[in-house]
Amino acid sequence: KLPVGRVRVVAVGVVAARKEAFVPAQRRPDGRTIPAALSVGVSFAGESLAKVLPLLQGLAYRKDGAKLSAYLFNSAASFFAYSHVLQSIKEMASIPLGSTLVHLHPCTAPSELAHSNMRVTDFSASIQKAVQEDETQRSALQLMCNSQVAMVQGPPGTGKTYVGVQMVKAMLEAEAKFRHATLGAASKLQILCLCYTNHALDSFLEALMDA
């Protein structure tokens, strides 16, 4: 305990304003009812986040404390940029690729797509040449063929957009070969490109058009 008048700062956070702080009771697709609650958004980062998590977990087990949810979602960006997506996920009966993204089961190859289990050497010479000088980019391209989920990360300038463009080219090339071999069978390939900013999307599409 601290002496009277003394205050110890454990964590520093920013309270995010919200138009509707009171969340009414909701019924989930599985029939369960989520009771009404008070929704308060507080953003913690860095050391503050590491220090506040044990406090929240301890409060959740106190009989006289506030009842907290079992999971805490934290993002380096504003939480409210993702609020609509998270709300939609709550209303879904199942989540695409949930076995890997939610339950963390081992990835399997995208069996319904033409590039499934292909090797980098199976693609055209231009694609092979694009990744031949960087083993990490070559491995990322191979991972796309062997796994339903492939994450490419790295600091700016390491070629994330570049290898993403090669992935799209490889998928389109494999699909074209499949349709030619099957005399124009219906395509199952659909590509959705999502970027955090319009500028990032423009950069990716421009790089794809120039490839």
C-alpha positions in Angstrom: 0.0 0.0 0.0 1.2 3.5 -0.7 1.0 6.4 1.8 -2.0 8.6 1.6 -1.6 11.2 -1.2 0.9 9.1 -3.1 -0.1 7.7 -6.5 1.8 5.0 -8.4 1.4 5.0 -12.2 1.3 1.4 -13.4 0.2 1.9 -17.0 -0.8 4.7 -19.3 -3.7 4.3 -21.7 -5.9 6.4 -23.9 -9.7 6.2 -23.5 -11.3 6.1 -27.0 -14.6 8.1 -27.2 -17.6 6.1 -28.3 -21.1 7.2 -29.3 -22.8 4.2 -27.8 -21.0 3.0 -24.7 -24.0 0.9 -23.6 -24.2 -2.4 -25.6 -27.7 -4.0 -25.4 -28.2 -7.7 -25.0 -27.7 -9.7 -28.2 -28.7 -13.1 -29.4 -25.9 -15.2 -31.2 -26.7 -17.5 -34.2 -26.1 -20.5 -31.9 -29.0 -19.3 -29.7 -27.0 -18.1 -26.7 -27.7 -14.6 -25.4 -25.0 -12.1 -24.7 -26.0 -9.9 -21.7 -26.1 -6.1 -21.9 -22.7 -4.5 -21.0 -20.9 -1.2 -20.8 -18.3 -1.0 -23.6 -15.2 1.1 -22.8 -12.3 1.2 -25.3 -8.8 1.8 -23.7 -5.7 1.6 -25.9 -2.5 0.4 -24.2 0.9 0.0 -26.0 4.4 -1.2 -25.2 5.3 -1.6 -21.5 1.9 -0.3 -20.4 0.2 -3.2 -22.1 2.5 -5.7 -20.5 1.8 -4.3 -17.0 -2.0 -3.9 -17.3 -2.7 -7.4 -18.5 -2.0 -9.1 -15.2 -4.2 -6.5 -13.5 -7.1 -7.2 -15.8 -6.7 -10.9 -15.4 -6.7 -10.5 -11.6 -9.8 -8.4 -11.7 -11.7 -11.0 -13.8 -11.3 -13.6 -10.9 -12.4 -11.2 -8.1 -16.0 -11.9 -7.0 -16.6 -8.3 -6.2 -14.9 -7.0 -9.4 -16.3 -6.3 -12.8 -16.9 -9.3 -15.1 -14.4 -9.1 -18.0 -14.5 -11.1 -21.2 -12.1 -14.0 -21.6 -10.2 -12.4 -24.5 -8.5 -9.0 -25.1 -8.1 -7.7 -28.6 -5.2 -5.4 -29.1 -4.0 -3.6 -32.2 -1.3 -1.1 -33.0 -3.8 0.8 -35.0 -7.1 2.2 -33.7 -9.5 -0.4 -32.4 -12.5 1.3 -34.0 -11.0 0.7 -37.5 -11.6 -3.0 -36.9 -14.9 -2.7 -34.9 -17.2 -3.4 -37.9 -15.1 -6.5 -38.9 -15.1 -7.9 -35.4 -18.9 -7.3 -35.1 -19.4 -9.2 -38.3 -17.3 -12.1 -37.1 -19.4 -12.4 -33.9 -22.5 -13.0 -36.1 -20.8 -15.7 -38.3 -21.6 -19.3 -37.6 -18.2 -20.3 -39.0 -15.0 -18.5 -40.0 -13.2 -19.2 -43.3 -9.8 -20.8 -42.7 -10.8 -20.9 -39.0 -9.0 -24.2 -38.5 -5.7 -22.4 -39.0 -6.4 -18.8 -38.1 -8.5 -19.5 -34.9 -7.7 -23.0 -33.7 -4.1 -22.9 -34.9 -4.2 -26.3 -36.6 -1.4 -27.1 -39.1 -2.0 -25.7 -42.5 -2.9 -27.9 -45.5 -2.5 -27.3 -49.2 -5.2 -25.3 -51.0 -6.4 -28.5 -52.7 -9.2 -26.9 -54.8 -6.9 -24.4 -56.5 -4.7 -25.1 -59.5 -1.4 -24.0 -57.8 -1.8 -26.5 -54.9 1.4 -28.5 -54.3 3.1 -27.0 -57.3 6.9 -26.2 -57.1 8.5 -23.0 -57.9 10.3 -24.7 -60.8 6.8 -25.5 -62.3 6.2 -21.8 -63.0 7.4 -19.8 -65.9 11.0 -18.7 -66.3 10.0 -15.0 -65.5 8.5 -16.0 -62.1 11.5 -18.2 -61.3 13.9 -15.5 -62.2 12.0 -12.9 -60.1 12.7 -14.9 -56.9 15.9 -16.7 -57.7 18.3 -14.2 -56.0 16.4 -14.1 -52.6 15.8 -17.4 -50.9 13.2 -16.0 -48.5 11.1 -14.7 -51.4 11.5 -18.1 -53.1 10.4 -19.8 -49.9 7.4 -17.5 -49.5 6.3 -18.4 -53.1 6.6 -22.1 -52.3 4.7 -21.7 -49.1 1.8 -20.3 -51.1 1.5 -23.6 -53.0 1.8 -25.8 -49.9 -0.4 -24.0 -47.4 -3.9 -22.4 -47.3 -2.4 -19.6 -45.2 0.9 -17.9 -45.9 2.2 -14.8 -44.0 5.0 -12.7 -45.4 6.4 -10.1 -43.0 9.4 -7.9 -42.8 10.5 -4.3 -42.5 10.0 -1.7 -45.3 12.0 -2.4 -48.4 12.4 -6.2 -48.0 10.1 -7.0 -50.9 6.7 -7.9 -49.4 4.8 -6.1 -52.2 7.2 -7.6 -54.8 6.7 -11.2 -53.6 3.0 -10.6 -53.3 2.9 -9.6 -57.0 4.8 -12.8 -57.9 2.3 -14.8 -55.9 -0.7 -13.4 -57.8 1.1 -13.9 -61.2 1.9 -17.5 -60.2 -1.8 -18.2 -59.2 -3.1 -16.7 -62.5 -0.5 -18.7 -64.5 -1.4 -22.0 -62.8 -5.1 -21.3 -63.3 -4.6 -20.6 -67.0 -2.7 -23.9 -67.4 -5.5 -25.8 -65.5 -8.2 -24.3 -67.7 -6.3 -25.1 -70.9 -5.7 -28.7 -69.7 -9.3 -29.2 -68.8 -10.7 -27.5 -71.9 -12.0 -24.4 -70.1 -13.3 -25.9 -66.9 -14.9 -23.5 -64.5 -12.4 -21.5 -62.5 -12.4 -21.7 -58.7 -9.8 -19.0 -58.2 -11.0 -15.7 -56.7 -8.5 -13.0 -55.6 -9.4 -10.4 -53.0 -6.8 -7.7 -52.3 -7.2 -5.9 -49.0 -4.8 -3.1 -47.9 -4.8 -0.9 -44.8 -4.5 2.3 -46.9 -5.6 3.4 -50.4 -1.9 4.2 -51.1 -0.8 0.7 -50.3 -3.5 -0.7 -52.6 -2.5 1.6 -55.4 1.1 0.6 -55.0 0.3 -3.1 -55.2 -2.0 -2.8 -58.2 0.5 -0.6 -60.1 3.2 -3.2 -59.4 1.0 -5.9 -60.6 0.2 -4.1 -63.8 3.9 -3.4 -64.5 4.9 -7.0 -63.8 
